[in-house]
Amino acid sequence: MQERITALVLAGSRPGVDPLADAAGVATKALVPIAGRPMIDHVARTLADHPHIDRIVLMAQQPEILTGHPHTEWLRTHDKIELHASGSGISQSLLDWLDGEGGDFPILVTTADNVLLDAPMIDAFVAGSGGADIAAAMVERQVLLTRYPQSRRTWLKFRGGAWSGANLFWLGSGQARNVLAKWRDIEQDRKKGWKIISAFGPALLLGAALRLLSIHQAIARAGRRLGAQTRIVPLPFAEACIDADKQDDIALIEQIMARRAA
């Protein structure tokens, strides 16, 4: 890995009350404590310590809240880190940032609840994303269940396997804007099925639904329709798809962190 990378961390809040933040008594999910530290602190330190990441953008509706904890005050003054106010939707916020003060490609995108992120995951994902306009990391079901059979994930089923997202995305070139713009339109009209069909085509959707396509074939075809080279990067790390969405997730994450520390 030779190139310098910008990392963007999505640390905003969804509409309504977040149950994890509410239970922890904190203002936003990114400040929910895991192993005694806010989850954003874990992710930001991993990125800041990586030698090929030279810029980190923390994106949230009220980013100043992220620095109001004793463990996160350092985010305000670290020379790699910038705070950026986001809008209501992820795709539109990314587009606004790219068109405004966004940096050079490539850009690594992750989330504040991806607290098990580590350097080997980053390196494997970046190596697998090379040459793609847009890429996403995923973990195949058997990789996870072999190590953590108790972990419950949402699975996307394709020919040859079922997959769960790993909260790592790659924006490799300006062509990624086309994909984000199309996804923004789908987000806005997600209740209108014809919008999805018009974006990806009935043959692609039918092939995925009937498991006639592998996940790699499906994402490549979707990319061609959107005018971009798209790719799924399978990661061999079970921990890569364990994010902090539920209390059970946090308990498992803390067990994994304790083993790593030992």
N, C-alpha and C positions, 0 to 999 in steps of 0.2 A: 504494500500500500504506500504510494508515493504522494498522491494528491492531498491537498489541504481541503478539509471538509467543514461546512457549516452544519451545526446540529440545531434543530428546532424542536422544542419540547412543548407539546400541547398540554397546558395546565389549567384550562378553564373549567367552568362549571356548566352542567346541563341545566335546563330549566327545571324549576322546582327544588324541593329539599333533597339533598343527597343523604342517603341513610347512613353512610360511613362517617361523613363529616358531622352529621347531627348527633350520632352516638358518641363521637369523640369530643364534641363541644368545640369544634374549630370552624372557621369561616368558610373553608373550601376543602374539597377532597384532597388537593395536593398537600395540605398540611396535616392530614391524618397520620398519627405516629405509627411507625413500624420499627420494631426493635429499638424503641426509644427515640427515634428521629423522624421528622416529617418525611413522607415519601418523596417529595421533590428534592430533598437534600441528598438522598441516595442516588437518584438519577443524575442530578447535576454534578455531583462529585465524580461519578464514573465518567461522564463526558469530559469534565474539566481535566481529568487525569490522563485522558487518551492523547498520545503524542500527535496524532494526525487531525484532531479536531481543534481548530483555532478560533472558532466563533460559536457561541451558544446563545440562542434566542429563546427566552422563556415567554410563552404567549398565553395570556389569560385576560378575562374581561377587566379585572382589576389587578394587574400584575404587582402593584406595590404591596398588596396583602401578602404575597409570597415571601417577602423579606421581613415580615413583622414578628418572626419567631427567633428566639436566641440561637437556634441551630441553623437558621437561614439568613441571618444578617449579612453573612459573607457574600451572598449573591449580589448585593447592592454594589459592592466595590471590586469584585473580581474582574481582572482585565479581559477575560474571555467572554463575559456574560453581559447580555443586554436584556432589558425588559421591554415587552411590546404588548400594547393593548389590542385584544382581538375583538371581533364582532360576534354576531350570534351564531353563525354557521362556520364549520371548520373549513369547507372548501372556499367559501368567499373570503374568510380571514386569510387563508394562505395566498389566494390570488391578490388580495389587497396588499399583503406584505411583499409579495414578489414584484408587484408593479410599483410599489413605493420605495421602501428602503431595503428590499431584499438583496442579498449578496450574490456572488457568483455561484454557479452550479459547480459541483454537485452538493445537494442538501440532504442530510439524513434527518428524518422526522420520527420522533418517538413521543411517548406520553409520560405524564408524571407518575402514573401508577405502574410503570414498567420497572419496578424496583429491583428485580433480579438481573437487570441488564449488566453485562460485564464486557471486558475488552475482547475475549474470544468470540462472543456473539457479534459484536460490532465488526470485528475483522472478517469473520465468515460471511456476514451479510454484505459488507462492502465488496469483498472479493467476488461474491456471486452476482452482484448487481452491475458490475462493470459493463459498459456499453449500452445499458438499458436507459430509456427515457424515464421510465417509472417502474419501480419494483416494490414488492411487498414480501416480507419474511413470513413463513408459515411453518408449522410443526405437524408432522403426520401423527395420527392418533396412536399408533403403536409405540412411537418414540416416547410419548408422554406416559402412556399407561404402563409401559414396562417398568418405569421408575416410580411413578406416582399414580397407582391405580385408583386412589381415593379422590383425585382431582377431577372436578366436573367442569367441562368446557362446552362451548357451542361448536359443533362440527359441521363443516361444509363437505358434502359427500360427492365424490367424483369417481370416475372409473379408476380403479387401482388404489383407492385410499380415501380416507376422510381427514380433513385438515382444519387446524385452528390457527387464527392469526397470532402473530408474535409482536404486534405493536411496533414494528420497524418498517419504515417506508423510505424509498429512495426517489428523489427528484434529480434525474441525471442531466437534463437539458431543458431548454425552453419549451420543447414539445410537451413537457409535463403540464404546462398551462392548459393545453387542449383537453387533457384528461380531467383536470380539476374543474374546468369550466363545464364540461359535460356532466360531471358528477354533481356539481352545484345545481344544475338544472334538474337532475333526477331527484336530488334531495328536496327541492322545492315542490316537485310534483310526484312524490313517492307514492301517493295514493292513486295515481293514474297509471294503471298497468301499461297502457299504450306508450307512455313516455319511455319506460324501460325497454319495451320491445323495439321502439324506434331507435333507441340508442345502441342496442347490442344486436338486434336482429332476432327474429323468431327461431331461426335454425340453431343459433348459438344457445339461446335459452332452453330450447327443447333438448338439445344435445346434453346440456349440463343436467337438466332435470331428470332425464332418463339414464344418466351416467354413461353416456356413449363417449364422452370426452374425458381425458385426464385433466387435472387442474392446469397443467402446463399448456395443453392444447387450447383450453377454454380461454385462458388469459392472453395467449398469443393472438387468438382470433379476435378477441375483444379489442386488443391493442391495434390491430390492423384496421378495424372498423373506425377507431378513434384517431387514426393517423399517428400512432406512437408505437415504439418498441417497448412492450410491456413484459414483465417477467415475474414469476414466483420463485423465491429463493428458499428452498427447504433447509431448515436448520436442524442439526443433529442434537441440539440441546433441549432436553425436556423442559427445563426451567424457562426457556424463552417464551413460552405461551402461558405462563402462570403470572397473570397480573392481579392487582389488588382490587377486585370488584366486589368481593363479599367478605364477611368476617371469617368464613372458612378459608378463603384465600390467604388472608393475613396470617392466620395461625400456621398454615403450611409454609408460607414465605418465611416466617420467623424461625421455623424449624430448619429450613434450608440454610438460612443465614447463620444460624448457630453452628451447623455442621461445617460451613465454609470457614468460619472463624476458628473452629477447633482444628 
